[in-house]
Amino acid sequence: MKSRADSQLRFKSDSFLDVSPLAKIIIFVISSTLMLQNRSLISEITVGIITILILVNSKEKKRTLVFTSLYFGTILFEVSIRMLILSSFIVFVFGLLKIFRLFLPTMALYYILSEKTTASEYLSMFKRFHIPDSFSVSFVVMLRLIPTLKEHIVNIQKALKFRNLKVGLALFLTHPSVAVERVVVPLLISSGKVIEELSAAALTRGLDVRRKRNTILTFKLSITDVLIGSLMIIIFIYLRRIG
């Protein structure tokens, strides 16, 4: 009877089309670069469409609708007000909306990298390219930093609400010292505990042992990944030329 001990373990896919972590990183880097360096409307629309396709592929219906409404809504607003003679206040609001729109694709794609891609997939990819564990583990921890801080902030808000203590942007503006005491101090304390837990987890996984390590997943580049990477490079070169 054939043993199944060496069979490859795979996680249940949460997307319509499997995309490797390398392809996701290429999409993130090129899209963010285009948004920051190439300010043409064609470039912004192209990056917006790419971001929507990635969100749809990840089965994020709600986030897709929110991103589409905010991103293309601000573009439509920008095209409309260019035909009008507006006051300085409207121009100021338009400038803020434009800055907000520039970072929307980066935030959406960062969510895909941090929440829709497992740590095992990243570690398998880095191991395939013989990248040291010191960098690969640090990279995974860095991706999970913002989602972890968000979870802690939500827990702190729930605890403050349970004690009938209010916290928000208005409190930071009117009483910054009180806001720091209620939010920042507990966040720093909880962050210290997270660092201790990460250190314990690293030691438990044997990261300090200088031996060849195995991964439960095998990283392989598919035709889809090659096509996505090639298409993103072509789009980047084309938009840089016309921009």
Buried (B, 14 or more C-beta within 10 A) or exposed (E): EEEEEEEEEEEEEBBEEEBBBBBBBBBBEBBBBBBEEBEEEEBBEBBBEBBBBBBBBBEBEEBBEBBBEBBBEBBEBBEEBEEEEEEEEEEEBBEEBBEEBBEBBBEBBBBBBBBBBBBBBBBBBBBBEEEEBEEBBEBBBEBBEEEBBEEBBEEBBEEBEEEEEEBEEEBBEEEEEBBBEBBEEBBEEBBEEBEEEBEEEBEEEEBEEEEEEEBEBEBEEEEEBEEBBEBBEEBBEEBEEEE
